[in-house]
């Protein structure tokens, strides 16, 4: 026979959430909040920083292509696109004709404002928008380049960035501010 006290004890089991259940819910909320805070509102993350990172990668590809193929390689940058070209001649000769390699479009929300043959290693450059920007960086077979600075900004010009390309080494870096 069952004791009345045992039945009352079984009926009064506490109801609620366990600590593990609460921790899982808090973790899920934290992950969702982190995702929402990380989004910047522009399509596909097209900020000046991400575009300058893409240009830095494209410049790195151009340099490696020049070294590996022993041909001058050019990255031509416009306000909404970048195109990679390769010389038809091998070696350290001046290119007379170019072959198309690849192209990419700069996503909406960011644009290239201008390019300069001056290497602005420190912020402080005064840049005005050049809607017809057509700037090229050439990489020779030894890895050196013509150098320069590419200025990128977002639609509101609130977060400018620049890409610096050094002449002697052909190395490129994305930097905040102009």
Contact map, one row per residue, 1 for C-alpha under 8 A:
1110000000000000000000000000000000000000000000000000000000000000000000000000000000000000000000000000000000000000000000000000000000000000000000000000000000000000000000000000000000
1111011000000000000000000000000000000000000000000000000000000000000000000000000000000000000000000000000000000000000000000000000000000000000000000000000000000000000000000000000000
1111111000000000000000000000000000000000000000000000000000000000000000000000000000000000000000000000000000000000000000000000000000000000000000000000000000000000000000000000000000
0111111100000000000000000000000000000000000000000000000000000000000000000000000000000000000000000000000000000000000000000000000000000000000000000000000000000000000000000000000000
0011111110000000000000000000000000000000000000000000000000000000000000000000000000000000000000000000000000000000000000000000000000000000000000000000000000000000000000000000000000
0111111111000000000000000000000000000000000000000000000000000000000000000000000000000000000000000000000000000000000000000000000000000000000000000000000000000000000000000000000000
0111111111100000000000000000000000000000000000000000000000000000000000000000000000000000000000000000000000000000000000000000000000000000000000000000000000000000000000000000000000
0001111111110000000000000000000000000000000000000000000000000000000000000000000000000000000000000000000000000000000000000000000000000000000000000000000000000000000000000000000000
0000111111111000000000000000000000000000000000000000000000000000000000000000000000000000000000000000000000000000000000000000000000000000000000000000000000000000000000000000000000
0000011111111000000000000000000000000000000000000000000000000000000000000000000000000000000000000000000000000000000000000000000000000000000000000000000000000000000000000000000000
0000001111111000000000000000000000000000000000000000000000000000000000000000000000000000000000000000000000000000000000000000000000000000000000000000000000000000000000000000000000
0000000111111100000000000000000000000000000000000000000000000000000000000000000000000000000000000000000000000000000000000000000000000000000000000000000000000000000000000000000000
0000000011111110000000000000000000000000000000000000000000000000000000000000000000000000000000000000000000000000000000000000000000000000000000000000000000000000000000000000000000
0000000000011111000000000000000000000000000000000000000000000000000000000000000000000000000000000000000000000000000000000000000000000000000000000000000000000000000000000000000000
0000000000001111100000000000000000000000000000000000000000000000000000000000000000000000000000000000000000000000000000000000000000000000000000000000000000000000000000000000000000
0000000000000111110000000000000000000000000000000000000000000000000000000000000000000000000000000000000000000000000000000000000000000000000000000000000000000000000000000000000000
0000000000000011111011000000000000000000000000000000000000000000000000000000000000000000000000000000000000000000000000000000000000000000000000000000000000000000000000000000000000
0000000000000001111111000000000000000000000000000000000000000000000000000000000000000000000000000000000000000000000000000000000000000000000000000000000000000000000000000000000000
0000000000000000111111100000000000000000000000000000000000000000000000000000000000000000000000000000000000000000000000000000000000000000000000000000000000000000000000000000000000
0000000000000000011111110000000000000000000000000000000000000000000000000000000000000000000000000000000000000000000000000000000000000000000000000000000000000000000000000000000000
0000000000000000111111111000000000000000000000000000000000000000000000000000000000000000000000000000000000000000000000000000000000000000000000000000000000000000000000000000000000
0000000000000000111111111100000000000000000000000000000000000000000000000000000000000000000000000000000000000000000000000000000000000000000000000000000000000000000000000000000000
0000000000000000001111111110000000000000000000000000000000000000000000000000000000000000000000000000000000000000000000000000000000000000000000000000000000000000000000000000000000
0000000000000000000111111111000000000000000000000000000000000000000000000000000000000000000000000000000000000000000000000000000000000000000000000000000000000000000000000000000000
0000000000000000000011111111100000000000000000000000000000000000000000000000000000000000000000000000000000000000000000000000000000000000000000000000000000000000000000000000000000
0000000000000000000001111111110000000000000000000000000000000000000000000000000000000000000000000000000000000000000000000000000000000000000000000000000000000000000000000000000000
0000000000000000000000111111111000000000000000000000000000000000000000000000000000000000000000000000000000000000000000000000000000000000000000000000000000000000000000000000000000
0000000000000000000000011111111100000000000000000000000000000000000000000000000000000000000000000000000000000000000000000000000000000000000000000000000000000000000000000000000000
0000000000000000000000001111111110000000000000000000000000000000000000000000000000000000000000000000000000000000000000000000000000000000000000000000000000000000000000000000000000
0000000000000000000000000111111111000000000000000000000000000000000000000000000000000000000000000000000000000000000000000000000000000000000000000000000000000000000000000000000000
0000000000000000000000000011111111100000000000000000000000000000000000000000000000000000000000000000000000000000000000000000000000000000000000000000000000000000000000000000000000
0000000000000000000000000001111111110000000000000000000000000000000000000000000000000000000000000000000000000000000000000000000000000000000000000000000000000000000000000000000000
0000000000000000000000000000111111111000000000000000000000000000000000000000000000000000000000000000000000000000000000000000000000000000000000000000000000000000000000000000000000
0000000000000000000000000000011111111100000000000000000000000000000000000000000000000000000000000000000000000000000000000000000000000000000000000000000000000000000000000000000000
0000000000000000000000000000001111111110000000000000000000000000000000000000000000000000000000000000000000000000000000000000000000000000000000000000000000000000000000000000000000
0000000000000000000000000000000111111110000000000000000000000000000000000000000000000000000000000000000000000000000000000000000000000000000000000000000000000000000000000000000000
0000000000000000000000000000000011111111000000000000000000000000000000000000000000000000000000000000000000000000000000000000000000000000000000000000000000000000000000000000000000
0000000000000000000000000000000001111111000000000000000000000000000000000000000000000000000000000000000000000000000000000000000000000000000000000000000000000000000000000000000000
0000000000000000000000000000000000111111100010000000000000000000000000000000000000000000000000000000000000000000000000000000000000000000000000000000000000000000000000000000000000
0000000000000000000000000000000000001111110010000000000000000000000000000000000000000000000000000000000000000000000000000000000000000000000000000000000000000000000000000000000000
0000000000000000000000000000000000000011111010000000000000000000000000000000000000000000000000000000000000000000000000000000000000000000000000000000000000000000000000000000000000
0000000000000000000000000000000000000001111111100000000000000000000000000000000000000000000000000000000000001000000000000000000000000000000000000000000000000000000000000000000000
0000000000000000000000000000000000000000111111000000000000000000000000000000000000000000000000000000000000111000000000000000000000000000000000000000000000000000000000000000000000
0000000000000000000000000000000000000000011111000000000000000000000000000000000000000000000000000000000000100000000000000000000000000000000000000000000000000000000000000000000000
0000000000000000000000000000000000000011111111100100000000000000000000000000000000000000000000000000000000000000000000000000000000000000000000000000000000000000000000000000000000
0000000000000000000000000000000000000000011111110110000000000000000000000000000000000000000000000000000000111100000000000000000000000000000000000000000000000000000000000000000000
0000000000000000000000000000000000000000010011111110000000000000000000000000000000000000000000000000000000001100000000000000000000000000000000000000000011000000000000000000000000
0000000000000000000000000000000000000000000001111111000000000000000000000000000000000000000000000000000000000110000000000000000000000000000000000000000111000011100000000000000000
0000000000000000000000000000000000000000000000111111100000000000000000000000000000000000000000000000000000000000000000000000000000000000000000000000000000000011100000000000010100
0000000000000000000000000000000000000000000011111111110000000000000000000000000000000000000000000000000000000000000000000000000000000000000000000000000000000000000000000000000000
0000000000000000000000000000000000000000000001111111111000000000000000000000000000000000000000000000000001100100000000000000000000000000000000000000000100000000000000000000000000
0000000000000000000000000000000000000000000000011111111100000000000000000000000000000000000000000000000000000000000000000000000000000000000000000000000100000000111000000000010000
0000000000000000000000000000000000000000000000001111111110000000000000000000000000000000000000000000000000000000000000000000000000000000000000000000000000000000000000000000010000
0000000000000000000000000000000000000000000000000111111111000000000000000000000000000000000000000000000000000000000000000000000000000000000000000000000000000000000000000000000000
0000000000000000000000000000000000000000000000000011111111100000000000000000000000000000000000000000000000000000000000000000000000000000000000000000000000000000001000000000000000
0000000000000000000000000000000000000000000000000001111111110000000000000000000000000000000000000000000000000000000000000000000000000000000000000000000000000000001000000001110000
0000000000000000000000000000000000000000000000000000111111111000000000000000000000000000000000000000000000000000000000000000000000000000000000000000000000000000000000000000000000
0000000000000000000000000000000000000000000000000000011111111100000000000010000000000000000000000000000000000000000000000000000000000000000000000000000000000000000000000000000000
0000000000000000000000000000000000000000000000000000001111111110000000000010000000000000000000000000000000000000000000000000000000000000000000000000000000000000000000000001000000
0000000000000000000000000000000000000000000000000000000111111111000000000000000000000000000000000000000000000000000000000000000000000000000000000000000000000000000000000011000000
0000000000000000000000000000000000000000000000000000000011111111100000000000000000000000000000000000000000000000000000000000000000000000000000000000000000000000000000000000000000
0000000000000000000000000000000000000000000000000000000001111111110000001110000000010000000000000000000000000000000000000000000000000000001000000000000000000000000000000000000000
0000000000000000000000000000000000000000000000000000000000111111111000001000000000000000000000000000000000000000000000000000000000000000001100100000000000000000000000000100000000
0000000000000000000000000000000000000000000000000000000000011111111100000000000000000000000000000000000000000000000000000000000000000000000000100000000000000000000000000000000000
0000000000000000000000000000000000000000000000000000000000001111111111101000000000000000000000000000000000000000000000000000000000000000000000000000000000000000000000000000000000
0000000000000000000000000000000000000000000000000000000000000111111111111000000000000100000000000000000000000000000000000000000000000000001111100000000000000000000000000000000000
0000000000000000000000000000000000000000000000000000000000000011111111100000000000000000000000000000000000000000000000000000000000000000000111100000000000000000000000000000000000
0000000000000000000000000000000000000000000000000000000000000001111111000000000000000000000000000000000000000000000000000000000000000000000010000000000000000000000000000000000000
0000000000000000000000000000000000000000000000000000000000000000111111100000000000000000010000000000000000000000000000000000000000000000000010000000000000000000000000000000000000
0000000000000000000000000000000000000000000000000000000000000000111111110000000000000000011100000000000000000000000000000000000000000000000111000000000000000000000000000000000000
0000000000000000000000000000000000000000000000000000000000000000111011111000000000000111111100000000000000000000000000000000000000000000000110000000000000000000000000000000000000
0000000000000000000000000000000000000000000000000000000000000000010001111100000000000110111100100000000000000000000000000000000000000000011110000000000000000000000000000000000000
0000000000000000000000000000000000000000000000000000000000000110110000111110000000011110000000000000000000000000000000000000000000000000011100000000000000000000000000000000000000
0000000000000000000000000000000000000000000000000000000000000100000000011111000000011100000000000000000000000000000000000000000000000001111000000000000000000000000000000000000000
0000000000000000000000000000000000000000000000000000000001100100000000001111100001111000000000000000000000000000000000000000000000000001110000000000000000000000000000000000000000
0000000000000000000000000000000000000000000000000000000000000000000000000111110001111000000000000000000000000000000000000000000000000111100000000000000000000000000000000000000000
0000000000000000000000000000000000000000000000000000000000000000000000000011111011100000000000000000000000000000000000000000000000001111000000000000000000000000000000000000000000
0000000000000000000000000000000000000000000000000000000000000000000000000001111111000000000000000000000000000001000000000000000000011110000000000000000000000000000000000000000000
0000000000000000000000000000000000000000000000000000000000000000000000000000111110000000000000000000000001000011110000000000000000111100000000000000000000000000000000000000000000
0000000000000000000000000000000000000000000000000000000000000000000000000000011111000000000000000000000011100011000000000000000000000000000000000000000000000000000000000000000000
0000000000000000000000000000000000000000000000000000000000000000000000000000111111100000000000000000001111000000000000000000000000000000000000000000000000000000000000000000000000
0000000000000000000000000000000000000000000000000000000000000000000000000011110111110000000000000000001111000000000000000000000000000000000000000000000000000000000000000000000000
0000000000000000000000000000000000000000000000000000000000000000000000000011100011111000000000000001111100000000000000000000000000000000000000000000000000000000000000000000000000
0000000000000000000000000000000000000000000000000000000000000100000000001111000001111100000000000001111000000000000000000000000000000000000000000000000000000000000000000000000000
0000000000000000000000000000000000000000000000000000000000000000000000001111000000111110000000000111110000000000000000000000000000000000000000000000000000000000000000000000000000
0000000000000000000000000000000000000000000000000000000000000000010000111100000000011111000000000111100000000000000000000000000000000000000000000000000000000000000000000000000000
0000000000000000000000000000000000000000000000000000000000000000000000111000000000001111110000111110000000000000000000000000000000000000000000000000000000000000000000000000000000
0000000000000000000000000000000000000000000000000000000000000000000000100000000000000111110000111110000000000000000000000000000000000000000000000000000000000000000000000000000000
0000000000000000000000000000000000000000000000000000000000000000000000110000000000000011111010111000000000000000000000000000000000000000000000000000000000000000000000000000000000
0000000000000000000000000000000000000000000000000000000000000000000011110000000000000011111110000000000000000000000000000000000000000000000000000000000000000000000000000000000000
0000000000000000000000000000000000000000000000000000000000000000000001110000000000000000111110000000000000000000000000000000000000000000000010000000000000000000000000000000000000
0000000000000000000000000000000000000000000000000000000000000000000001110000000000000000011111000000000000000000000000000000000000000000000111000000000000000000000000000000000000
0000000000000000000000000000000000000000000000000000000000000000000000000000000000000000111111100000000000000000000000000000000000000000000000000000000000000000000000000000000000
0000000000000000000000000000000000000000000000000000000000000000000000000000000000000000000111110000000000000000000000000000000000000000000000000000000000000000000000000000000000
0000000000000000000000000000000000000000000000000000000000000000000000010000000000000011100011111100000000000000000000000000000000000000000000000000000000000000000000000000000000
0000000000000000000000000000000000000000000000000000000000000000000000000000000000000011100001111100000000000000000000000000000000000000000000000000000000000000000000000000000000
0000000000000000000000000000000000000000000000000000000000000000000000000000000000000011100000111110000000000000000000000000000000000000000000000000000000000000000000000000000000
0000000000000000000000000000000000000000000000000000000000000000000000000000000000001111000000111111000000000000000000000000000000000000000000000000000000000000000000000000000000
0000000000000000000000000000000000000000000000000000000000000000000000000000000000001111000000001111100000000000000000000000000000000000000000000000000000000000000000000000000000
0000000000000000000000000000000000000000000000000000000000000000000000000000000000111100000000000111110000000000000000000000000000000000000000000000000000000000000000000000000000
0000000000000000000000000000000000000000000000000000000000000000000000000000000000111100000000000011111000000000000000000000000000000000000000000000000000000000000000000000000000
0000000000000000000000000000000000000000000000000000000000000000000000000000000000111000000000000001111100000000000000000000000000000000000000000000000000000000000000000000000000
0000000000000000000000000000000000000000000000000000000000000000000000000000000011110000000000000000111110000000000000000000000000000000000000000000000000000000000000000000000000
0000000000000000000000000000000000000000000000000000000000000000000000000000000011100000000000000000011111000000000000000000000000000000000000000000000000000000000000000000000000
0000000000000000000000000000000000000000000000000000000000000000000000000000000111000000000000000000001111100000000000000000000000000000000000000000000000000000000000000000000000
0000000000000000000000000000000000000000000000000010000000000000000000000000001111000000000000000000000111110110000000000000000000000000000000000000000000000000000000000000000000
0000000000000000000000000000000000000000001101000010000000000000000000000000000100000000000000000000000011111100000000000000000000000000000000000000000000000000000000000000000000
0000000000000000000000000000000000000000001001000000000000000000000000000000000000000000000000000000000001111110000000000000000000000000000000000000000000000000000000000000000000
0000000000000000000000000000000000000000011001100000000000000000000000000000000000000000000000000000000000111110000000000000000000000000000000000000000001100000000000000000000000
0000000000000000000000000000000000000000000001110010000000000000000000000000000000000000000000000000000001111111000000000000000000000000000000000000000111100000000000000000000000
0000000000000000000000000000000000000000000000010000000000000000000000000000001100000000000000000000000001011111100000000000000000000000000000000000000111100000000000000000000000
0000000000000000000000000000000000000000000000000000000000000000000000000000011100000000000000000000000000000111111000000000000000001000000000000000011110000000000000000000000000
0000000000000000000000000000000000000000000000000000000000000000000000000000001000000000000000000000000000000011111000000000001111101000000000000000011110000000000000000000000000
0000000000000000000000000000000000000000000000000000000000000000000000000000001000000000000000000000000000000001111100000000001111001110000000000000011100000000000000000000000000
0000000000000000000000000000000000000000000000000000000000000000000000000000000000000000000000000000000000000001111110000000000000001110000000000001111000000000000000000000000000
0000000000000000000000000000000000000000000000000000000000000000000000000000000000000000000000000000000000000000011111100000000000000010000000000001110000000000000000000000000000
0000000000000000000000000000000000000000000000000000000000000000000000000000000000000000000000000000000000000000001111100000000000000000000000000111100000000000000000000000000000
0000000000000000000000000000000000000000000000000000000000000000000000000000000000000000000000000000000000000000000111110000000000000000000000000011100000000000000000000000000000
0000000000000000000000000000000000000000000000000000000000000000000000000000000000000000000000000000000000000000000111111000000000000000000000000011100000000000000111000000000000
0000000000000000000000000000000000000000000000000000000000000000000000000000000000000000000000000000000000000000000001111110100000000000000000000001100000000000000100000000000000
0000000000000000000000000000000000000000000000000000000000000000000000000000000000000000000000000000000000000000000000111110000000000000000000000000000000000000000100000000000000
0000000000000000000000000000000000000000000000000000000000000000000000000000000000000000000000000000000000000000000000011111000000000000000000000000000000000000000000000000000001
0000000000000000000000000000000000000000000000000000000000000000000000000000000000000000000000000000000000000000000000011111100000000000000000000000000000000000000000000000000111
0000000000000000000000000000000000000000000000000000000000000000000000000000000000000000000000000000000000000000000000000111110000000000000000000000000000000000000000000000000011
0000000000000000000000000000000000000000000000000000000000000000000000000000000000000000000000000000000000000000000000010011111000000000000000000000000000000000000000000000000001
0000000000000000000000000000000000000000000000000000000000000000000000000000000000000000000000000000000000000000000000000001111100000000000000000000000000000000000000000000000001
0000000000000000000000000000000000000000000000000000000000000000000000000000000000000000000000000000000000000000110000000000111110000000000000000000001000000000000000000000000001
0000000000000000000000000000000000000000000000000000000000000000000000000000000000000000000000000000000000000000110000000000011111000000000000000000000000000000000000000000000000
0000000000000000000000000000000000000000000000000000000000000000000000000000000000000000000000000000000000000000110000000000001111100000000000000000000000000000000000000000000000
0000000000000000000000000000000000000000000000000000000000000000000000000000000000000000000000000000000000000000110000000000000111111000000000000000000000000000000000000000000000
0000000000000000000000000000000000000000000000000000000000000000000000000000001000000000000000000000000000000000100000000000000011111000000000000000000000000000000000000000000000
0000000000000000000000000000000000000000000000000000000000000000000000000000011000000000000000000000000000000000000000000000000001111100000000000000000000000000000000000000000000
0000000000000000000000000000000000000000000000000000000000000000000000000000111000000000000000000000000000000001111000000000000001111110000000000000000000000000000000000000000000
0000000000000000000000000000000000000000000000000000000000000000000000000001111000000000000000000000000000000000011000000000000000011111000000000000000000000000000000000000000000
0000000000000000000000000000000000000000000000000000000000000000000000000001110000000000000000000000000000000000011100000000000000001111100000000000000000000000000000000000000000
0000000000000000000000000000000000000000000000000000000000000000000000000111100000000000000000000000000000000000000000000000000000000111110000000000000000000000000000000000000000
0000000000000000000000000000000000000000000000000000000000000000000000000111000000000000000000000000000000000000000000000000000000000011111000001111000000000000000000000000000000
0000000000000000000000000000000000000000000000000000000000000000000000011110000000000000000000000000000000000000000000000000000000000001111100001110000000000000000000000000000000
0000000000000000000000000000000000000000000000000000000000000110010000011100000000000000000000000000000000000000000000000000000000000000111110111100000000000000000000000100000000
0000000000000000000000000000000000000000000000000000000000000010011001111000000000000000000100000000000000000000000000000000000000000000011111111000000000000000000000000000000000
0000000000000000000000000000000000000000000000000000000000000000011111110000000000000000001100000000000000000000000000000000000000000000001111110000000000000000000000000000000000
0000000000000000000000000000000000000000000000000000000000000000011001000000000000000000000100000000000000000000000000000000000000000000000111110000000000000000000000000000000000
0000000000000000000000000000000000000000000000000000000000000011011000000000000000000000000000000000000000000000000000000000000000000000001111111000000000000000000000011100000000
0000000000000000000000000000000000000000000000000000000000000000000000000000000000000000000000000000000000000000000000000000000000000000001111111100000000000000000000111100000000
0000000000000000000000000000000000000000000000000000000000000000000000000000000000000000000000000000000000000000000000000000000000000000111100111110000000000000000011111100000000
0000000000000000000000000000000000000000000000000000000000000000000000000000000000000000000000000000000000000000000010000000000000000000111000011111000000000000000001100100000000
0000000000000000000000000000000000000000000000000000000000000000000000000000000000000000000000000000000000000000000011100000000000000000110000001111100000000000000111100100000000
0000000000000000000000000000000000000000000000000000000000000000000000000000000000000000000000000000000000000000001111110000000000000000100000000111110000000000000111100000000000
0000000000000000000000000000000000000000000000000000000000000000000000000000000000000000000000000000000000000000001111110000000000000000000000000011111000000000011110000000000000
0000000000000000000000000000000000000000000000000000000000000000000000000000000000000000000000000000000000000001111100000000000000000000000000000001111100000000011100000000000000
0000000000000000000000000000000000000000000000000000000000000000000000000000000000000000000000000000000000000001111000000000001000000000000000000000111110000001111000000000000001
0000000000000000000000000000000000000000000000010011000000000000000000000000000000000000000000000000000000000111110000000000000000000000000000000000011111000001111000000000000000
0000000000000000000000000000000000000000000000110000000000000000000000000000000000000000000000000000000000000111100000000000000000000000000000000000001111111111100000000000000000
0000000000000000000000000000000000000000000000110000000000000000000000000000000000000000000000000000000000001110000000000000000000000000000000000000000111111111000000000000000000
0000000000000000000000000000000000000000000000000000000000000000000000000000000000000000000000000000000000001110000000000000000000000000000000000000000011111100000000000000000000
0000000000000000000000000000000000000000000000000000000000000000000000000000000000000000000000000000000000000000000000000000000000000000000000000000000011111110000000000000000000
0000000000000000000000000000000000000000000000000000000000000000000000000000000000000000000000000000000000000000000000000000000000000000000000000000000011111111000000000000000000
0000000000000000000000000000000000000000000000000000000000000000000000000000000000000000000000000000000000000000000000000000000000000000000000000000000011111111000000000000000000
0000000000000000000000000000000000000000000000011000000000000000000000000000000000000000000000000000000000000000000000000000000000000000000000000000000011011111100000000000000110
0000000000000000000000000000000000000000000000011000000000000000000000000000000000000000000000000000000000000000000000000000000000000000000000000000001111001111110000000000000111
0000000000000000000000000000000000000000000000011001000000000000000000000000000000000000000000000000000000000000000000000000000000000000000000000000001110000011111000000000011111
0000000000000000000000000000000000000000000000000001000000000000000000000000000000000000000000000000000000000000000000000000000000000000000000000000111100000001111100000000011111
0000000000000000000000000000000000000000000000000001001100000000000000000000000000000000000000000000000000000000000000000000000000000000000000000000111100000000111110000001111000
0000000000000000000000000000000000000000000000000000000000000000000000000000000000000000000000000000000000000000000000111000000000000000000000000011110000000000011111000001111000
0000000000000000000000000000000000000000000000000000000000000000000000000000000000000000000000000000000000000000000000100000000000000000000000001011100000000000001111100111100000
0000000000000000000000000000000000000000000000000000000000000000000000000000000000000000000000000000000000000000000000100000000000000000000000001111000000000000000111111111000000
0000000000000000000000000000000000000000000000000000000000000000000000000000000000000000000000000000000000000000000000000000000000000000000000011111000000000000000011111110000000
0000000000000000000000000000000000000000000000000000000000000000000000000000000000000000000000000000000000000000000000000000000000000000000000111000000000000000000001111100000000
0000000000000000000000000000000000000000000000000000000000000000000000000000000000000000000000000000000000000000000000000000000000000000000000111000000000000000000001111110000000
0000000000000000000000000000000000000000000000000000000000000010000000000000000000000000000000000000000000000000000000000000000000000000001000111110000000000000000011111111000000
0000000000000000000000000000000000000000000000000000000000010000000000000000000000000000000000000000000000000000000000000000000000000000000000000000000000000000000011101111100000
0000000000000000000000000000000000000000000000000000000100110000000000000000000000000000000000000000000000000000000000000000000000000000000000000000000000000000001111000111110000
0000000000000000000000000000000000000000000000000000000100000000000000000000000000000000000000000000000000000000000000000000000000000000000000000000000000000000001110000011111000
0000000000000000000000000000000000000000000000001001100100000000000000000000000000000000000000000000000000000000000000000000000000000000000000000000000000000000111100000001111100
0000000000000000000000000000000000000000000000000000000000000000000000000000000000000000000000000000000000000000000000000000000000000000000000000000000000000000111100000000111110
0000000000000000000000000000000000000000000000001000000000000000000000000000000000000000000000000000000000000000000000000010000000000000000000000000000000000011110000000000011111
0000000000000000000000000000000000000000000000000000000000000000000000000000000000000000000000000000000000000000000000000011000000000000000000000000000000000011110000000000001111
0000000000000000000000000000000000000000000000000000000000000000000000000000000000000000000000000000000000000000000000000111111000000000000000000000001000000001110000000000000111
